Amino acid sequence: MKSKEEYYELVLANRELVKNPKVMACTCPSTLCEWHGKCRECVALHRYHHDHVPYCLQSILSDKISALAQTAELIVGKKEGTPLEYREYVRERDRKEGKK
């Protein structure tokens, strides 16, 4: 377990990290997604719907699950993403209905 001082140093380091725009940039490649760059809202919606893990977190979990699956001699498959046409359709409908 970390000491109070070690924890404090970690908090200070994290405070510096969040000042860096590269660290805070949305890493999701789905730039047409309505919640792209709104990571807090995106994660909250994924939690609420229990649908799947946000794209930006999938690689982290995939690496860990793959290592575990390899130990158990299982196969891990990648989830199919939302088609780009769907996101374009949402934007088109929003324009037609005067939203955004």
FENSUL-V135781 format. One record per residue. N is the residue number from 1. RES is the residue in three letters. NEAR is the number of other C-alpha atoms within 10 Angstrom. Layout:
{{N:RES:NEAR} {N:RES:NEAR}}
This chain:
{{1:MET:5} {2:LYS:8} {3:SER:8} {4:LYS:9} {5:GLU:9} {6:GLU:11} {7:TYR:12} {8:TYR:12} {9:GLU:12} {10:LEU:13} {11:VAL:12} {12:LEU:11} {13:ALA:11} {14:ASN:11} {15:ARG:11} {16:GLU:10} {17:LEU:13} {18:VAL:12} {19:LYS:10} {20:ASN:10} {21:PRO:9} {22:LYS:10} {23:VAL:10} {24:MET:12} {25:ALA:13} {26:CYS:16} {27:THR:15} {28:CYS:15} {29:PRO:10} {30:SER:18} {31:THR:13} {32:LEU:14} {33:CYS:18} {34:GLU:12} {35:TRP:16} {36:HIS:16} {37:GLY:16} {38:LYS:12} {39:CYS:17} {40:ARG:9} {41:GLU:12} {42:CYS:17} {43:VAL:16} {44:ALA:12} {45:LEU:14} {46:HIS:13} {47:ARG:13} {48:TYR:9} {49:HIS:8} {50:HIS:9} {51:ASP:9} {52:HIS:10} {53:VAL:13} {54:PRO:16} {55:TYR:15} {56:CYS:15} {57:LEU:12} {58:GLN:14} {59:SER:12} {60:ILE:10} {61:LEU:12} {62:SER:15} {63:ASP:11} {64:LYS:11} {65:ILE:13} {66:SER:16} {67:ALA:14} {68:LEU:13} {69:ALA:14} {70:GLN:11} {71:THR:9} {72:ALA:9} {73:GLU:10} {74:LEU:10} {75:ILE:8} {76:VAL:13} {77:GLY:7} {78:LYS:7} {79:LYS:8} {80:GLU:6} {81:GLY:8} {82:THR:10} {83:PRO:9} {84:LEU:12} {85:GLU:10} {86:TYR:12} {87:ARG:15} {88:GLU:13} {89:TYR:11} {90:VAL:14} {91:ARG:17} {92:GLU:13} {93:ARG:11} {94:ASP:12} {95:ARG:11} {96:LYS:9} {97:GLU:9} {98:GLY:8} {99:LYS:9} {100:LYS:6}}
